[in-house]
Amino acid sequence: MDRAFKLGIAGLGTVGTGVVRLLSEHADLLAERSGRRIEIAAVSARNPARDRGIDLSGYQWCEDPVDLANVDGLDAVVEVIGGTDGPALDLARASLDASRSFVTANKAMIAEHGLALAESAERTGAALAFEAAVCAGTPILQTLREGMVANRIDRIEGILNGTSNYILSAMERSGEDFAETLAEAQRLGYAEADPALDVGGGDAAHKLAILAALGFGLKPDFGSVEVEGIRDVRAADIAQAERLGFVIRLVAMADLERREDAPARLLQRVRPCLLPADHPLARIDGPTNAVLAQGDYAGPILLQGAGAGSESTASAVVADIVALARGDARPAFGVPASSLESAESADSGSREARYYLRFVVADRPGVLAELAAAMRDARVSIQSLIQEGENLGNGEDTGEAGIMIALVTHKAPARNIRDALHRLGDSPSIVETPLAMPLLMN
């Protein structure tokens, strides 16, 4: 058996300790599968004295995580600190510059700095691996990079945030509104104390930018992801969707329009959508992630599994470590960084779909006519209208009591929907910001 593969680990929170525990418990199994022992040589964490339930006495401690990049004899550095910039990025740059392979679960850093890090890795002969950054232990990046390597992929859809999916699923079951369901999710540990990145869509947007880059062979472009979260979804919306035969999910979608003699056009979006009950993603329940990729030869491939959690994420981190120990390093985004193409941002306004529109309006004569006129002037055809007689309390924007009106449109360009909502923007009849969600068909 070859000499041991030596690691440094930065970050000993739940994921970091999970990695240490997994490497210890499965040491013999991993040695058989990688052809060499995998050993931790050095670690870095904020508080060396904290009891983490694991024995760390045999490892070299580095107070500054960036110092791990220069520890003698290391083959790779593992980063599970988190954060787009700061120590995590400093450590990534220092490790790759020192020709040390780098393994991370840091989706934000890869989405925003992944191209530069991939270029550094290739320049110094190191490897950059980040399977755990998307869907934790569900091997979607490996599937795109290797299992679907023979396919051209033009569309990826997914449920990429377990917290949002848990909340929407729980709202379906309980009939409670967002605020009450979020509080319960926080109590049960499914949501962070500050859930903004999850429920606002930012976490899913980071993952989507990585998936699009790897699936389409493009430079990561997090800045062009259009993002809407789930805070404005009400229990009444979920009930209406169910009556129509749909469920509401926070869907991340990327599709690529390839053109001859012109740059491709890429649309990346995270937003709540209505999915038909028989859509593959409609069946994803609770804190689960799923990705649906369409290959031109393989057809649709659906992967689902735990999208977070210390054990699931540790599993993906160690999978990358084993691949490096075997010598199975691959270009970070499937092809050399110099081969990654650029794409223009697609005009989302031209994309057509049916829409679910929800208004909370003052209970006064003429409101329906006002809504219908705005739709007519924006060239949006109404397929059906549902008026809820119940009083929804004070409107969030005006304090005036309101009733709910929901519209389902015929197919219309997104810009027409925006135009209709803009026309109603200053109306005193609208007592709460309207909600618009596309109907995503099979």
C-alpha positions as CSV (number, residue, x, y, z in Angstrom):
1,M,0.0,0.0,0.0
2,D,1.2,3.5,-0.9
3,R,2.2,6.0,1.8
4,A,-0.6,7.7,3.7
5,F,-2.6,10.5,2.2
6,K,-2.2,13.4,4.7
7,L,-5.0,16.0,5.4
8,G,-5.4,19.3,7.1
9,I,-8.9,20.3,8.1
10,A,-10.1,23.8,8.7
11,G,-13.4,24.1,10.7
12,L,-14.5,21.7,13.4
13,G,-18.2,22.4,13.6
14,T,-20.8,19.8,12.9
15,V,-19.6,19.0,9.4
16,G,-15.9,19.1,10.3
17,T,-16.3,16.8,13.3
18,G,-18.4,14.6,11.0
19,V,-15.5,14.3,8.6
20,V,-13.1,13.5,11.4
21,R,-15.4,10.9,12.8
22,L,-16.1,9.3,9.4
23,L,-12.4,9.1,8.5
24,S,-11.8,7.4,11.9
25,E,-14.7,4.9,11.9
26,H,-14.2,3.9,8.3
27,A,-10.4,4.0,8.2
28,D,-9.9,0.4,7.0
29,L,-12.7,0.6,4.5
30,L,-11.5,3.8,3.0
31,A,-7.9,2.5,2.8
32,E,-9.1,-0.5,0.8
33,R,-11.1,1.7,-1.5
34,S,-8.4,4.3,-2.0
35,G,-5.4,2.1,-2.0
36,R,-3.8,4.0,0.9
37,R,-4.4,5.1,4.4
38,I,-6.0,8.5,4.8
39,E,-4.7,10.4,7.9
40,I,-5.4,13.8,9.4
41,A,-2.2,15.6,10.3
42,A,-3.4,19.1,11.2
43,V,-6.6,21.0,12.1
44,S,-7.7,24.5,12.7
45,A,-10.7,25.8,14.6
46,R,-11.8,28.9,16.6
47,N,-11.7,27.2,20.0
48,P,-9.1,24.5,20.6
49,A,-10.4,23.8,24.1
50,R,-14.0,23.1,23.1
51,D,-15.2,19.5,23.7
52,R,-16.4,18.2,20.3
53,G,-16.8,14.6,21.3
54,I,-13.8,13.4,19.3
55,D,-10.1,12.9,20.1
56,L,-8.0,15.7,18.5
57,S,-4.9,15.2,20.7
58,G,-2.8,13.7,17.9
59,Y,-3.2,16.5,15.4
60,Q,-1.1,19.6,14.9
61,W,-3.2,22.8,15.7
62,C,-3.1,25.9,13.6
63,E,-4.6,29.0,15.2
64,D,-4.9,30.7,11.8
65,P,-6.6,28.3,9.2
66,V,-4.5,29.8,6.4
67,D,-1.4,28.3,8.1
68,L,-2.7,24.8,7.1
69,A,-1.6,25.6,3.5
70,N,2.1,25.5,4.7
71,V,2.1,22.5,7.0
72,D,4.8,20.1,5.8
73,G,3.7,16.9,4.2
74,L,0.0,17.6,3.5
75,D,-1.5,16.3,0.3
76,A,-4.8,18.2,0.6
77,V,-6.6,20.7,2.7
78,V,-10.3,20.4,3.6
79,E,-12.3,23.6,4.3
80,V,-15.6,23.5,6.1
81,I,-15.5,27.0,7.6
82,G,-18.0,28.6,5.3
83,G,-18.3,32.1,4.0
84,T,-18.0,33.6,0.6
85,D,-14.8,35.5,1.4
86,G,-12.6,35.9,4.5
87,P,-10.6,33.0,5.9
88,A,-12.2,30.3,3.7
89,L,-11.2,32.1,0.5
90,D,-7.7,33.0,1.9
91,L,-7.1,29.4,2.7
92,A,-8.3,28.2,-0.7
93,R,-6.0,30.6,-2.5
94,A,-3.0,29.8,-0.2
95,S,-3.5,26.0,-0.5
96,L,-3.8,26.0,-4.3
97,D,-0.9,28.4,-4.7
98,A,1.2,25.9,-2.6
99,S,0.1,23.0,-4.9
100,R,-2.1,21.5,-2.2
101,S,-5.3,20.0,-3.4
102,F,-8.4,21.6,-1.8
103,V,-11.7,20.1,-0.8
104,T,-14.6,22.3,0.3
105,A,-18.3,22.2,1.0
106,N,-18.5,26.0,0.5
107,K,-21.2,26.7,-2.1
108,A,-21.1,30.4,-1.8
109,M,-17.3,30.6,-2.4
110,I,-17.4,28.2,-5.4
111,A,-20.4,30.0,-7.0
112,E,-18.7,33.4,-6.7
113,H,-14.9,32.6,-6.9
114,G,-14.9,29.1,-8.4
115,L,-13.5,30.1,-11.8
116,A,-10.5,31.8,-10.3
117,L,-9.9,28.9,-7.9
118,A,-10.1,26.4,-10.8
119,E,-7.6,28.4,-12.8
120,S,-5.2,28.5,-9.8
121,A,-5.6,24.7,-9.3
122,E,-4.7,24.0,-12.9
123,R,-1.8,26.4,-12.9
124,T,-0.2,24.7,-9.9
125,G,-1.2,21.1,-10.6
126,A,-3.5,20.8,-7.6
127,A,-7.1,19.7,-7.6
128,L,-10.2,21.6,-6.5
129,A,-13.1,19.4,-5.4
130,F,-16.5,20.5,-4.0
131,E,-19.1,17.7,-4.3
132,A,-20.5,18.6,-0.9
133,A,-21.3,22.1,-2.1
134,V,-24.5,21.0,-3.9
135,C,-27.0,18.6,-2.3
136,A,-24.6,17.4,0.3
137,G,-24.3,13.6,0.1
138,T,-26.4,13.3,-3.1
139,P,-23.8,12.9,-5.8
140,I,-25.2,15.2,-8.4
141,L,-22.0,16.9,-9.4
142,Q,-20.3,13.5,-10.0
143,T,-23.3,12.4,-12.0
144,L,-23.1,15.5,-14.2
145,R,-19.3,15.3,-14.5
146,E,-19.0,11.6,-15.1
147,G,-22.3,9.7,-15.4
148,M,-23.7,12.1,-18.0
149,V,-20.5,13.0,-19.7
150,A,-21.7,11.6,-23.0
151,N,-24.7,13.9,-23.0
152,R,-25.4,17.5,-24.0
153,I,-27.4,19.0,-21.2
154,D,-29.5,22.1,-21.9
155,R,-31.9,22.2,-18.9
156,I,-31.5,21.6,-15.2
157,E,-34.3,22.0,-12.6
158,G,-34.1,21.3,-8.9
159,I,-35.3,21.8,-5.4
160,L,-32.0,22.9,-3.9
161,N,-32.9,24.2,-0.4
162,G,-34.1,21.8,2.2
163,T,-35.3,24.5,4.6
164,S,-37.6,26.1,2.1
165,N,-38.9,22.7,0.9
166,Y,-39.6,21.7,4.5
167,I,-41.5,24.9,5.2
168,L,-43.7,24.6,2.0
169,S,-44.4,20.9,2.7
170,A,-45.3,21.7,6.3
171,M,-47.6,24.5,5.2
172,E,-49.4,22.0,3.0
173,R,-50.0,19.6,5.9
174,S,-50.8,22.1,8.6
175,G,-52.6,24.9,6.8
176,E,-50.6,27.4,8.8
177,D,-49.0,30.5,7.3
178,F,-45.3,31.1,6.6
179,A,-44.3,32.8,9.9
180,E,-45.8,30.1,12.1
181,T,-44.3,27.3,10.0
182,L,-40.8,29.0,10.0
183,A,-40.9,29.3,13.8
184,E,-41.7,25.6,14.1
185,A,-38.9,24.7,11.6
186,Q,-36.4,26.8,13.7
187,R,-37.6,25.0,16.8
188,L,-37.0,21.6,15.2
189,G,-33.6,22.6,13.7
190,Y,-34.6,22.6,10.1
191,A,-34.1,26.4,9.8
192,E,-31.3,28.6,11.0
193,A,-31.9,31.4,13.6
194,D,-31.3,33.8,10.6
195,P,-33.0,32.0,7.7
196,A,-32.7,34.8,5.1
197,L,-30.3,32.9,2.8
198,D,-32.5,29.9,2.7
199,V,-36.0,31.3,2.5
200,G,-34.8,34.2,0.4
201,G,-33.5,31.9,-2.3
202,G,-29.8,32.8,-2.1
203,D,-28.6,29.4,-1.0
204,A,-30.4,27.7,-3.9
205,A,-29.0,30.4,-6.2
206,H,-25.4,29.6,-5.2
207,K,-26.0,25.9,-5.9
208,L,-27.8,26.6,-9.2
209,A,-24.8,28.7,-10.5
210,I,-22.5,25.7,-9.8
211,L,-24.9,23.2,-11.5
212,A,-25.2,25.4,-14.6
213,A,-21.5,25.8,-14.9
214,L,-20.8,22.1,-14.6
215,G,-23.7,20.9,-16.6
216,F,-23.4,23.3,-19.5
217,G,-19.6,23.8,-19.6
218,L,-19.9,27.5,-18.7
219,K,-18.0,30.0,-16.5
220,P,-20.0,30.3,-13.2
221,D,-22.2,33.3,-13.3
222,F,-23.9,33.7,-9.9
223,G,-24.5,37.4,-10.6
224,S,-27.1,36.7,-13.3
225,V,-29.3,34.4,-11.2
226,E,-32.7,35.9,-10.8
227,V,-33.9,35.2,-7.2
228,E,-37.2,35.3,-5.4
229,G,-37.9,33.6,-2.1
230,I,-40.9,32.1,-0.4
231,R,-41.7,34.6,2.4
232,D,-44.7,35.9,0.5
233,V,-46.3,32.5,0.0
234,R,-49.5,32.2,2.1
235,A,-51.3,29.1,3.2
236,A,-54.2,30.3,1.1
237,D,-52.0,30.2,-2.0
238,I,-51.0,26.6,-1.2
239,A,-54.7,25.7,-0.8
240,Q,-55.6,27.3,-4.1
241,A,-52.8,25.5,-5.8
242,E,-54.0,22.2,-4.5
243,R,-57.5,22.9,-5.8
244,L,-56.0,23.5,-9.2
245,G,-54.0,20.2,-9.0
246,F,-50.7,21.8,-8.3
247,V,-48.2,22.1,-5.4
248,I,-45.9,25.1,-4.7
249,R,-42.1,24.5,-4.5
250,L,-39.1,26.8,-4.6
251,V,-37.6,25.7,-8.0
252,A,-34.2,26.5,-9.2
253,M,-34.0,26.3,-13.0
254,A,-31.3,26.9,-15.6
255,D,-31.6,26.4,-19.3
256,L,-29.3,27.2,-22.1
257,E,-30.2,28.3,-25.6
258,R,-27.3,27.3,-27.9
259,R,-27.0,29.4,-31.1
260,E,-24.8,29.1,-34.2
261,D,-22.2,31.9,-34.7
262,A,-23.4,33.7,-31.5
263,P,-22.9,33.2,-27.8
264,A,-25.3,31.0,-26.0
265,R,-28.0,32.5,-23.9
266,L,-28.4,31.3,-20.3
267,L,-31.4,31.8,-18.0
268,Q,-30.9,31.0,-14.3
269,R,-33.8,31.5,-11.9
270,V,-34.8,30.6,-8.4
271,R,-38.5,31.3,-7.6
272,P,-41.6,29.7,-6.1
273,C,-43.5,27.9,-8.8
274,L,-46.7,25.8,-9.2
275,L,-45.9,22.3,-10.2
276,P,-48.4,19.8,-11.5
277,A,-49.0,17.0,-8.9
278,D,-47.4,14.5,-11.3
279,H,-44.2,16.5,-11.9
280,P,-41.2,14.6,-10.6
281,L,-40.2,17.6,-8.4
282,A,-43.7,17.9,-6.9
283,R,-43.2,14.7,-5.0
284,I,-40.1,16.0,-3.2
285,D,-41.2,16.4,0.4
286,G,-39.6,17.8,3.6
287,P,-35.9,18.8,3.9
288,T,-35.0,16.9,0.7
289,N,-33.0,18.1,-2.3
290,A,-33.5,16.9,-5.9
291,V,-32.1,17.7,-9.3
292,L,-33.7,16.9,-12.6
293,A,-31.2,17.0,-15.5
294,Q,-32.2,16.5,-19.2
295,G,-29.6,14.7,-21.3
296,D,-30.0,14.5,-25.1
297,Y,-29.2,10.8,-25.0
298,A,-29.9,9.7,-21.4
299,G,-33.2,11.5,-21.2
300,P,-34.3,12.9,-17.8
301,I,-32.3,11.9,-14.8
302,L,-33.6,12.6,-11.3
303,L,-31.4,12.4,-8.2
304,Q,-32.8,13.1,-4.8
305,G,-31.5,12.8,-1.2
306,A,-30.6,14.7,1.9
307,G,-29.5,18.2,1.0
308,A,-27.9,19.1,4.3
309,G,-26.8,17.6,7.6
310,S,-23.4,16.8,9.1
311,E,-23.4,13.2,8.1
312,S,-24.6,13.6,4.6
313,T,-22.2,16.5,4.0
314,A,-19.3,14.7,5.6
315,S,-20.0,11.7,3.3
316,A,-19.6,13.9,0.2
317,V,-16.4,15.6,1.6
318,V,-14.8,12.2,2.2
319,A,-15.9,11.0,-1.2
320,D,-13.8,13.8,-2.7
321,I,-10.9,12.9,-0.4
322,V,-10.9,9.3,-1.5
323,A,-11.0,10.3,-5.2
324,L,-7.9,12.5,-4.6
325,A,-6.1,9.7,-2.7
326,R,-6.7,7.4,-5.6
327,G,-5.3,10.0,-8.0
328,D,-8.7,10.5,-9.7
329,A,-8.6,14.3,-9.9
330,R,-10.7,15.8,-12.6
331,P,-11.1,19.5,-13.8
332,A,-13.3,21.2,-11.2
333,F,-16.0,22.1,-13.7
334,G,-15.7,19.0,-15.9
335,V,-13.4,20.7,-18.5
336,P,-10.2,22.8,-18.1
337,A,-11.1,26.3,-16.9
338,S,-9.7,27.8,-20.1
339,S,-12.3,25.8,-22.1
340,L,-15.3,27.1,-20.1
341,E,-17.4,29.3,-22.3
342,S,-19.2,32.5,-21.6
343,A,-22.9,32.9,-22.1
344,E,-25.2,35.9,-22.5
345,S,-27.9,36.4,-19.9
346,A,-31.2,35.4,-21.5
347,D,-34.1,37.9,-21.5
348,S,-36.4,36.4,-18.9
349,G,-39.1,38.8,-20.0
350,S,-39.7,36.9,-23.2
351,R,-40.3,33.6,-21.5
352,E,-43.9,32.5,-21.7
353,A,-45.8,30.6,-19.1
354,R,-49.2,30.5,-17.4
355,Y,-49.2,32.4,-14.1
356,Y,-50.9,32.2,-10.8
357,L,-51.4,35.8,-9.6
358,R,-52.6,36.5,-6.0
359,F,-54.0,39.9,-4.9
360,V,-55.2,41.0,-1.5
361,V,-57.6,43.9,-2.3
362,A,-59.9,46.2,-0.5
363,D,-63.5,44.9,-0.3
364,R,-65.1,47.6,-2.4
365,P,-67.0,47.9,-5.7
366,G,-65.0,48.0,-8.9
367,V,-61.9,46.1,-7.8
368,L,-62.5,43.2,-10.2
369,A,-62.9,45.6,-13.1
370,E,-59.7,47.3,-12.2
371,L,-57.8,44.0,-12.1
372,A,-59.3,43.0,-15.4
373,A,-58.4,46.3,-17.0
374,A,-54.8,46.1,-16.0
375,M,-54.5,42.6,-17.4
376,R,-56.2,43.7,-20.6
377,D,-53.9,46.7,-21.1
378,A,-50.8,44.5,-20.4
379,R,-52.1,41.9,-23.0
380,V,-52.6,39.2,-20.4
381,S,-55.5,36.9,-20.9
382,I,-57.3,35.6,-17.7
383,Q,-58.1,31.9,-17.8
384,S,-59.9,31.7,-14.4
385,L,-60.6,33.9,-11.4
386,I,-61.1,32.8,-7.8
387,Q,-62.4,35.2,-5.1
388,E,-62.1,34.3,-1.5
389,G,-64.8,35.9,0.6
390,E,-62.8,35.5,3.9
391,N,-61.3,38.6,5.5
392,L,-57.6,38.2,5.5
393,G,-57.0,40.9,8.2
394,N,-55.0,44.0,7.8
395,G,-53.1,44.2,4.5
396,E,-49.3,44.2,5.0
397,D,-48.8,47.4,3.0
398,T,-51.8,49.6,3.9
399,G,-53.2,48.2,7.1
400,E,-56.6,48.0,5.5
401,A,-58.6,44.8,5.7
402,G,-58.6,42.9,2.5
403,I,-59.9,39.8,0.6
404,M,-58.0,37.5,-1.6
405,I,-58.4,37.3,-5.3
406,A,-56.4,34.7,-7.4
407,L,-56.1,34.7,-11.1
408,V,-54.7,32.0,-13.4
409,T,-53.6,33.4,-16.8
410,H,-53.3,31.9,-20.2
411,K,-49.7,31.7,-21.5
412,A,-48.1,35.2,-21.4
413,P,-44.6,36.6,-21.6
414,A,-43.1,37.4,-18.2
415,R,-42.7,41.1,-19.2
416,N,-46.5,41.3,-19.7
417,I,-47.1,39.9,-16.3
418,R,-44.7,42.5,-14.8
419,D,-46.4,45.2,-16.8
420,A,-49.8,44.3,-15.4
421,L,-48.5,44.3,-11.8
422,H,-46.8,47.6,-12.4
423,R,-50.0,49.2,-13.6
424,L,-51.6,48.2,-10.3
425,G,-48.7,49.3,-8.2
426,D,-50.2,52.6,-7.1
427,S,-53.8,51.4,-6.9
428,P,-55.4,52.1,-3.5
429,S,-57.5,49.0,-4.0
430,I,-54.3,46.8,-3.6
431,V,-53.6,46.4,0.1
432,E,-50.7,43.9,-0.1
433,T,-47.9,43.4,-2.6
434,P,-49.2,40.9,-5.3
435,L,-47.6,37.5,-5.7
436,A,-46.9,36.0,-9.1
437,M,-45.8,32.4,-9.6
438,P,-45.4,30.6,-13.0
439,L,-47.1,27.3,-13.6
440,L,-44.2,25.0,-14.4
441,M,-45.5,22.2,-16.7
442,N,-44.0,18.8,-17.4
